[in-house]
């Protein structure tokens, strides 16, 4: 009778002996590791007086048990390297909890700081990079090499491609990168685990012998296709759709002669999953300033849905101040552009495109008002925030949350954006001009002209207090 | 390694726990007052010579070991996971080695810290500088598999052990050692181009164990031009003191350096100096069972040389290539890539010849036209192969050549050659140095570099693997 009593009392308790140290915990704590984990498997067995023996280091186990109990990491975790903790978490099958505890909080542009600079061991100038996996991992193309860094920013490996300078890269599958170069022909798919080229695609036209050795300028992908913009030596260009299951060219979209700035090859391609459209844009700068276009293509009909050219034919309210860069916020279907002369940021609703859809964001703070004259702006939209680089500096436009009864964005015009600097003045001193930005997971990656390595910006909930 | 075990139970492969009355395989050890528990399987990983494997056999009472428990916990972690835990950084590597020697785990520690499989060619960073005493720059280096390095500088040879924490220096008979080859961590063969005989040196005690000579017809001295080895044989390229005859001697490494054969005997008659060029580089190619011997010679009409592949059992030349245009400055063979690589003395470009198609000529991996110009851009360049890569020094930089695997059958569409080798520059901006590289060596997970006018040795390894 008494035995049965103690049995029910201890029903959900479990003892573990890890490397000679006894741990006692509850079945529910172990089950929170998830059904496939080693610990959940142990808790499932028939209750017994003998503790289960696990031949591992007890100190790291205590960290991971703390993680399971409280779902955050104890301060003692700092005694171990990221690598060690990752390996042990993988061993016990608690990597999802570990990831949740160690990954940075959601990226907020108004509260982000430079966490580290990833530097590949050799040829350390990133020529392109992709954070497309969305878990905070990044693949950096530097010269002809691709270096992978996992979600923990640990070096996962480096492969060498046959290209000498990769200028566009996109991770199209978890282990496959699509790469292109502005000095060599074709789109190439490389398997990262084996380092082998699995397929390549070239733009050819049996009726036009001039279409050969076309180079790839930009790549994007949907769940079923890879899209890449190709350009021939005589500037003729198009967007090719490559089917992901057959790896063959499925269709040719938007073939243009490329003889004017309105028909050059798109240098930016973004797939809009909600509408299935492809956003393409290009900017050229000449003696008379910047000029560029934005086009939306429907890959199913291969037809253009909408286009705008700047400097336009007088339609734009800001004639003569054409955009220097443009990007699209995929989640909210909003385009953002940065003007080349004034440096102003304009936005346009993709669901309501007109002849002049642009609304210019106003800066009310007189000390932050644009003075104009900046060049080489880069704009990147990520998680409803708009990151804009001004030469070396980095600023962010973020939306002020408004409590309004109608959630439907009827008042697109009334959305309130505020502008803030992400970096400090000393951050951008002695650094190069920002060349590319891309968000991935809860990180923002920034590469600069002539600077080795890739900057990683994260938000943090730690105060970072400095004691004297 | 067994993941876990249950006392009085065993974990069956079908995923359930089956009750089984058998003796426990969990072992308890008391080290310096702290109790550790582990499994028999983990302790047997230490090897049969280890103190720990003897513990695992008698488990009547808790064995007591009177040592420091903290270092033991590090070594136990090493046995469990194969990696050193980060808290090992609190201790000096020397402490770990000392304790590992006590437990008989020294070899295990070597293989986990300096394993050739951990060599990451694309992730090499300049991580250590090993200073050399005195004023002589390194003239020759040799490495062992475990990563220990022997450096000849002047008449001295300094040996660094695998951990690169300890060194010892011995004095030799040579004015300057021109070639050195490590036979074991404590034994090396050394020779010079101005001193007769190949000396087998005991580097621990610093004496000459044996002097090997070549009895040439002119009865003059025999100087050493190059040393090479296979797992069974030691190869030495000798030249007579009068410089009119040369040969390659094969000595048996298993049988006290007994001379086995003499191959490639050459004599110079008259003024035809190119008829017998002594080999200055010897490389054994295990999978082909061939010895590559290469020598070059600078004359009024430029640099001439030859590369020969010898079958040492028959003493015949398997394949021969005479170098007249853009002769090699250095040449190496990669067994993994099945190719011979050279760096041209005129062009400074890297060439390769596929071992599977030896009839074909060199394929230049750069601008082959430069070879016809009289410049000497490749003079002094070194080329060495390691793993699946080829490393070539150009002045103060190291180039890494790697093969790109092209899976697509449409390679011809891209106008790619059958085999694609690509150049990568090693190191970051801050690592670049003006001083010309004089030697490249590979051992364990490291690349060893010596430079002109620098009384030190550079160690390059991947950042995550350095201690």
Interface residues (C-beta under 8 A of the other chain):
Chain A: X17 X19 X20 X38 X41 X42 X45 X46 X48 X50 X51 X52 X53 X54 X55 X56 X57 X60 X79 X80 X81 X83 X84 X87 X91 X119 X121 X122 X123 X124 X143 X144 X145 X147 X154 X155 X157 X158 X159 X160 X161 X162 X164 X185 X186 X191 X194 X195 X196 X197 X198 X199 X200 X202 X452
Chain B: X1 X2 X3 X4 X5 X6 X7 X8 X9 X15 X16 X17 X26 X28 X35 X36 X37 X38 X39 X41 X42 X73 X76 X77 X80 X81 X83 X85 X86 X87 X120 X122 X123 X124 X125 X400 X402 X404 X405 X406 X407 X408 X410 X413 X414 X416 X420 X422 X424 X425 X426 X427 X428 X429 X462 X463 X464
